[in-house]
Amino acid sequence: MNDFPRCWVEIDIRAFEQNLNRVRELTPSANVMAVIKADAYGHGMMLAAKQLETADEFAVTSIEDVEKLHACGVDKPLTLLSSTFDKAALEYFSQQSIRPVIYDYEQLAVVSELSAGAELDLWVKVDTGMGRLGFDADELLMVCKRLQSSEGVGSISLMTHLANADVPTDARNERQISAFRSLIFSANENGIFFKQVSMLNSAGVVGLHHAAFDIVRPGVMLYGISPTVGVSAQKLGLKPVMSLKSKVISVRRMAAGSSIGYGGTYTLDADSRIAYIACGYGDGYPRHAPNGTTVSVNGFLVPLVGRVSMDMIAVDIGELPVQVGDIAVLWGEENPIEEIALSAGTIAYELTCGVTRRVKRRIVGENGT
């Protein structure tokens, strides 16, 4: 029986090191908190943790992630970016080098219940313009003083998040950076000193590294995806970790005037050859990818034609030397995921996170492969 998958993902583990090294080149004075949340953006959390073992810390978003990492022997310091918790969980965190992020008063109340000696290290998140999680700027001093007076609290670190770092020239970035610096200065003036200060995500690492502070929090760039609008991963010195691949399952010669796919939304202007590829929205390929979205088939970039189906797509191959069994790269180094996402009106993060369970995975780079 032929067990070759109809559609598969290749994870090039060799790319992780290159991408992490690029982070360190851009922010040499800062530590690196590698963000491996959302199953490492769909790449596999445990695999990413192993390949990024030279990062200083990891960040996840759930207690379940923490438990999985510990069960597999990961003992690196962990930050829990956004989660609810009770007193028992906080006591566990204090024993396991886990730093939760405190961003609202409900969490603050739970922290205040900790008994003396717990020595919980934590992050406080302040909103400097993201408009998402975090205490307001004018609340920060009060929050930190309350934490300082809590007998169960050890060190306090401070973080914020940039809202527009993917466009480095956006003036709002510098306003956030300036506001954050002012908050740190004001806290120090009032006797509050932070163990670590952090602001930059991947886009910030690339375009705003003058604000690296103590530790940066790269996510998507570790997976070889550009975080910056209009700048390719290749130009940034990043190498894609994930490639989504399939095979040509049929080739048909079609006459001018023929319609392709559901709804007949695409009609051939001239006689041509259409190749059908075994990958569709049931595999995580974006259903709303429009006509013209590029697919690499047998090394040739060809346009998607017609609507994306659950199990297949169609591409116009003209007279190119393409036949049944040829490899198609839906996204990967030769067909950048950023371009596919832009064409489909989404972001690369959503594509990598959206690859479905039926898609087989292959690890590239093990044992020299």
C-alpha positions as CSV (number, residue, x, y, z in Angstrom):
1,M,0.0,0.0,0.0
2,N,1.3,3.5,-0.9
3,D,1.6,5.4,2.4
4,F,3.0,8.5,0.9
5,P,0.9,11.4,2.2
6,R,-1.4,13.3,0.0
7,C,-0.4,16.5,1.7
8,W,2.3,17.1,4.2
9,V,4.3,19.7,6.2
10,E,8.0,19.7,6.3
11,I,9.7,21.2,9.4
12,D,13.3,22.1,8.8
13,I,14.8,22.0,12.2
14,R,18.1,23.5,11.0
15,A,16.3,26.8,10.4
16,F,15.6,27.3,14.1
17,E,19.2,28.0,15.0
18,Q,19.7,30.4,12.1
19,N,16.7,32.4,13.1
20,L,17.6,32.5,16.8
21,N,21.1,33.6,15.9
22,R,19.6,36.4,13.9
23,V,17.7,37.6,17.0
24,R,20.9,37.7,18.9
25,E,22.7,39.6,16.2
26,L,20.0,42.3,16.2
27,T,19.7,42.6,20.0
28,P,23.1,41.5,21.3
29,S,22.8,43.0,24.7
30,A,19.4,41.4,25.5
31,N,18.4,38.0,26.7
32,V,15.9,36.1,24.5
33,M,12.5,34.8,25.6
34,A,11.5,32.4,22.8
35,V,7.7,32.5,22.4
36,I,6.5,29.0,21.7
37,K,2.8,29.5,22.4
38,A,0.0,28.1,20.2
39,D,2.0,24.9,19.7
40,A,4.9,27.0,18.5
41,Y,2.7,28.8,16.0
42,G,1.7,25.5,14.6
43,H,5.2,24.1,14.3
44,G,5.1,21.8,17.4
45,M,5.9,23.1,20.8
46,M,8.1,20.3,22.0
47,L,10.1,20.3,18.8
48,A,10.6,24.0,19.0
49,A,11.6,23.8,22.7
50,K,14.3,21.3,21.8
51,Q,15.6,23.2,18.8
52,L,15.6,26.5,20.6
53,E,17.3,25.2,23.8
54,T,19.9,27.9,23.6
55,A,17.3,30.6,24.2
56,D,17.4,32.0,27.7
57,E,13.7,31.5,28.5
58,F,10.5,30.3,27.0
59,A,7.0,31.9,26.9
60,V,3.7,30.1,26.6
61,T,0.0,31.0,27.4
62,S,-1.4,28.1,29.4
63,I,-0.7,26.0,32.4
64,E,-1.3,23.0,30.2
65,D,1.7,24.1,28.1
66,V,3.8,24.4,31.2
67,E,2.9,20.9,32.3
68,K,3.7,19.4,28.9
69,L,7.1,21.1,28.9
70,H,7.9,20.0,32.4
71,A,6.8,16.4,31.6
72,C,9.3,16.3,28.8
73,G,12.1,17.5,30.9
74,V,12.2,21.2,29.9
75,D,13.6,23.1,32.9
76,K,14.2,26.5,31.4
77,P,12.5,29.5,33.0
78,L,9.0,29.9,31.7
79,T,6.8,33.0,31.4
80,L,3.0,32.5,31.3
81,L,1.8,35.3,29.1
82,S,-2.0,35.3,29.5
83,S,-3.7,32.9,31.8
84,T,-6.1,32.8,34.8
85,F,-4.9,31.1,37.9
86,D,-5.7,30.4,41.5
87,K,-3.6,30.5,44.7
88,A,-2.6,26.9,44.3
89,A,-1.3,27.5,40.8
90,L,0.7,30.5,42.0
91,E,2.3,28.4,44.7
92,Y,3.3,25.9,42.1
93,F,4.7,28.6,39.9
94,S,6.9,29.9,42.7
95,Q,8.4,26.4,43.1
96,Q,9.0,25.8,39.4
97,S,10.7,29.0,38.0
98,I,7.5,30.1,36.3
99,R,6.7,33.7,36.0
100,P,3.0,34.6,35.4
101,V,2.1,38.0,33.8
102,I,-0.2,40.1,36.0
103,Y,-2.4,42.4,34.0
104,D,-5.6,43.0,35.9
105,Y,-6.9,43.4,39.5
106,E,-8.5,40.0,39.7
107,Q,-5.0,38.5,39.3
108,L,-3.5,41.0,41.7
109,A,-6.0,40.0,44.4
110,V,-5.0,36.3,44.0
111,V,-1.3,37.2,44.3
112,S,-2.1,39.2,47.5
113,E,-3.3,35.9,49.1
114,L,0.1,34.3,48.9
115,S,1.7,33.5,52.2
116,A,5.1,34.7,53.3
117,G,8.0,32.8,51.8
118,A,6.3,31.9,48.5
119,E,8.8,34.2,46.7
120,L,6.8,34.3,43.5
121,D,8.7,36.0,40.7
122,L,6.2,37.7,38.3
123,W,5.7,40.1,35.5
124,V,3.5,43.2,35.5
125,K,2.1,44.2,32.2
126,V,1.3,47.8,31.5
127,D,-0.6,49.1,28.5
128,T,1.3,51.8,26.7
129,G,-0.8,51.9,23.6
130,M,-1.7,48.4,22.5
131,G,-5.2,48.7,24.0
132,R,-5.3,45.0,25.0
133,L,-4.1,43.5,28.3
134,G,-2.3,45.5,30.9
135,F,-2.7,48.0,33.7
136,D,-3.2,51.7,32.7
137,A,0.0,53.8,33.0
138,D,-1.4,55.8,35.9
139,E,-2.1,52.6,37.9
140,L,1.4,51.2,37.6
141,L,3.0,52.7,40.7
142,M,0.1,51.7,42.9
143,V,0.1,48.1,41.5
144,C,3.8,47.7,42.0
145,K,3.7,49.1,45.6
146,R,1.0,46.7,46.4
147,L,3.0,43.8,45.0
148,Q,6.1,45.0,46.9
149,S,4.2,44.9,50.2
150,S,2.9,41.3,49.5
151,E,4.9,38.9,51.5
152,G,4.6,36.1,48.9
153,V,6.1,38.1,46.1
154,G,9.8,37.8,45.1
155,S,11.0,39.8,42.1
156,I,8.9,42.0,39.8
157,S,9.6,42.5,36.1
158,L,7.8,44.9,33.8
159,M,6.6,44.3,30.2
160,T,4.5,46.1,27.6
161,H,3.6,45.3,24.0
162,L,4.0,47.3,20.8
163,A,0.9,47.8,18.6
164,N,2.5,48.9,15.4
165,A,6.0,47.4,15.3
166,D,5.4,45.7,12.0
167,V,5.6,49.2,10.5
168,P,8.8,50.5,12.2
169,T,8.4,54.1,10.9
170,D,5.0,54.5,12.5
171,A,5.3,57.4,15.0
172,R,3.2,55.5,17.5
173,N,6.1,53.1,18.2
174,E,8.3,55.9,19.5
175,R,5.5,57.3,21.6
176,Q,5.1,53.9,23.2
177,I,8.8,53.5,23.8
178,S,9.0,57.0,25.3
179,A,6.0,56.3,27.6
180,F,7.5,53.0,28.7
181,R,10.9,54.6,29.5
182,S,9.1,57.3,31.5
183,L,7.2,54.7,33.5
184,I,10.4,52.9,34.3
185,F,12.1,56.1,35.4
186,S,9.1,57.1,37.6
187,A,9.0,53.6,39.2
188,N,12.7,53.8,40.0
189,E,12.3,57.3,41.5
190,N,9.7,55.8,43.8
191,G,11.8,53.0,45.0
192,I,10.6,50.3,42.6
193,F,13.2,48.4,40.7
194,F,12.4,45.7,38.1
195,K,14.3,42.5,37.7
196,Q,13.8,42.6,34.0
197,V,12.1,45.0,31.5
198,S,10.8,43.8,28.2
199,M,9.0,45.5,25.2
200,L,10.0,44.0,21.9
201,N,8.3,41.3,19.9
202,S,9.6,40.0,16.6
203,A,8.7,43.1,14.7
204,G,10.3,45.2,17.4
205,V,13.5,43.1,17.3
206,V,13.8,43.7,13.6
207,G,12.9,47.4,13.4
208,L,13.2,48.9,16.8
209,H,16.1,47.2,18.5
210,H,17.2,50.4,20.2
211,A,14.4,49.5,22.7
212,A,15.6,46.0,23.5
213,F,15.9,46.6,27.2
214,D,16.8,43.5,29.2
215,I,15.0,40.7,27.3
216,V,13.2,40.5,24.0
217,R,10.2,38.2,23.2
218,P,10.5,37.0,19.6
219,G,7.9,34.6,18.2
220,V,7.2,34.5,14.5
221,M,10.7,35.4,13.4
222,L,12.0,32.3,15.1
223,Y,10.0,30.3,12.6
224,G,11.5,32.1,9.7
225,I,8.6,34.4,8.9
226,S,9.0,38.1,8.4
227,P,7.3,40.2,11.0
228,T,7.7,43.5,9.0
229,V,5.3,44.7,6.4
230,G,6.8,44.8,2.9
231,V,10.1,43.1,3.9
232,S,10.8,39.5,3.1
233,A,12.2,36.9,5.4
234,Q,15.1,36.4,3.1
235,K,16.1,40.1,3.3
236,L,15.9,39.9,7.1
237,G,18.2,36.8,7.2
238,L,15.5,34.4,8.3
239,K,14.9,30.9,7.0
240,P,11.4,29.4,6.9
241,V,11.0,26.4,9.2
242,M,7.7,25.2,7.7
243,S,6.8,24.2,4.2
244,L,3.4,23.0,3.2
245,K,3.6,20.5,0.3
246,S,1.4,18.3,-1.8
247,K,1.4,16.6,-5.2
248,V,-0.2,17.0,-8.6
249,I,-3.0,14.4,-8.8
250,S,-4.3,15.3,-12.3
251,V,-3.6,17.4,-15.3
252,R,-6.3,18.3,-17.8
253,R,-6.2,20.3,-21.0
254,M,-9.1,22.7,-21.0
255,A,-10.5,24.9,-23.8
256,A,-11.0,28.6,-23.7
257,G,-14.2,29.5,-22.0
258,S,-14.1,26.6,-19.6
259,S,-15.0,27.4,-16.0
260,I,-12.9,26.1,-13.1
261,G,-14.3,24.9,-9.8
262,Y,-17.3,25.7,-7.6
263,G,-19.4,28.5,-8.8
264,G,-17.6,28.9,-12.1
265,T,-15.8,32.0,-10.7
266,Y,-12.9,31.6,-13.1
267,T,-13.1,31.2,-16.8
268,L,-10.1,30.4,-19.1
269,D,-9.3,33.2,-21.6
270,A,-7.4,30.7,-23.8
271,D,-6.8,27.0,-24.1
272,S,-4.5,25.8,-21.3
273,R,-3.6,23.0,-19.0
274,I,-4.9,22.8,-15.5
275,A,-3.1,20.9,-12.7
276,Y,-5.1,19.7,-9.7
277,I,-3.2,19.6,-6.4
278,A,-4.2,17.6,-3.3
279,C,-4.4,20.3,-0.8
280,G,-7.4,22.5,0.2
281,Y,-9.0,24.2,3.1
282,G,-9.5,20.9,4.8
283,D,-5.7,20.9,5.2
284,G,-5.4,24.5,6.3
285,Y,-4.9,26.2,2.9
286,P,-6.8,29.5,3.0
287,R,-10.2,29.1,1.4
288,H,-10.4,32.7,0.4
289,A,-7.1,32.7,-1.5
290,P,-7.9,34.5,-4.8
291,N,-7.2,33.7,-8.4
292,G,-3.5,34.4,-9.0
293,T,-2.2,33.3,-5.6
294,T,1.1,31.7,-6.4
295,V,1.9,28.0,-6.1
296,S,5.2,26.4,-6.8
297,V,4.9,23.3,-8.9
298,N,7.9,21.4,-10.0
299,G,9.9,24.6,-9.4
300,F,7.6,26.8,-11.5
301,L,5.5,29.6,-9.9
302,V,2.0,29.2,-11.3
303,P,-1.4,30.9,-10.5
304,L,-4.2,29.5,-8.5
305,V,-7.5,29.4,-10.6
306,G,-11.0,28.9,-9.3
307,R,-12.2,28.5,-5.7
308,V,-10.2,26.5,-3.2
309,S,-12.0,23.2,-2.4
310,M,-11.8,21.2,0.8
311,D,-9.4,18.7,-0.7
312,M,-7.8,20.3,-3.7
313,I,-6.9,23.4,-5.6
314,A,-6.4,24.1,-9.4
315,V,-3.5,25.9,-11.0
316,D,-3.0,27.1,-14.6
317,I,0.3,25.5,-15.8
318,G,0.0,26.4,-19.5
319,E,2.6,24.4,-21.4
320,L,5.1,24.0,-18.5
321,P,6.6,20.6,-18.0
322,V,4.4,19.5,-15.2
323,Q,2.9,16.1,-14.7
324,V,1.0,13.9,-12.2
325,G,3.2,13.2,-9.2
326,D,5.1,16.5,-9.3
327,I,5.7,18.3,-6.0
328,A,3.7,21.4,-5.2
329,V,4.9,23.9,-2.6
330,L,1.9,25.8,-1.2
331,W,4.2,27.8,1.0
332,G,7.9,27.5,1.8
333,E,11.2,29.0,1.0
334,E,10.5,29.0,-2.8
335,N,7.0,30.4,-2.3
336,P,7.0,32.7,0.7
337,I,4.2,32.3,3.2
338,E,4.0,36.1,3.7
339,E,3.0,36.4,0.0
340,I,0.3,33.8,0.3
341,A,-1.1,35.4,3.5
342,L,-1.1,38.8,1.8
343,S,-2.9,37.5,-1.2
344,A,-5.5,35.7,1.0
345,G,-6.1,38.8,3.2
346,T,-4.7,37.3,6.4
347,I,-1.3,36.9,8.2
348,A,1.3,34.2,8.1
349,Y,0.6,33.4,11.8
350,E,-2.9,32.3,11.0
351,L,-1.7,30.0,8.2
352,T,0.9,28.1,10.2
353,C,-1.5,27.8,13.2
354,G,-4.3,26.6,10.9
355,V,-2.7,23.5,9.4
356,T,-5.1,20.7,10.2
357,R,-4.5,17.4,12.0
358,R,-4.9,15.3,8.9
359,V,-1.7,16.8,7.4
360,K,1.3,14.6,8.0
361,R,4.5,16.0,9.3
362,R,8.1,15.3,8.2
363,I,11.1,16.5,10.1
364,V,14.0,17.7,7.9
365,G,17.5,18.0,9.2
366,E,17.6,15.0,11.5
367,N,20.5,12.6,10.8
368,G,21.7,14.8,8.0
369,T,18.5,14.6,6.0
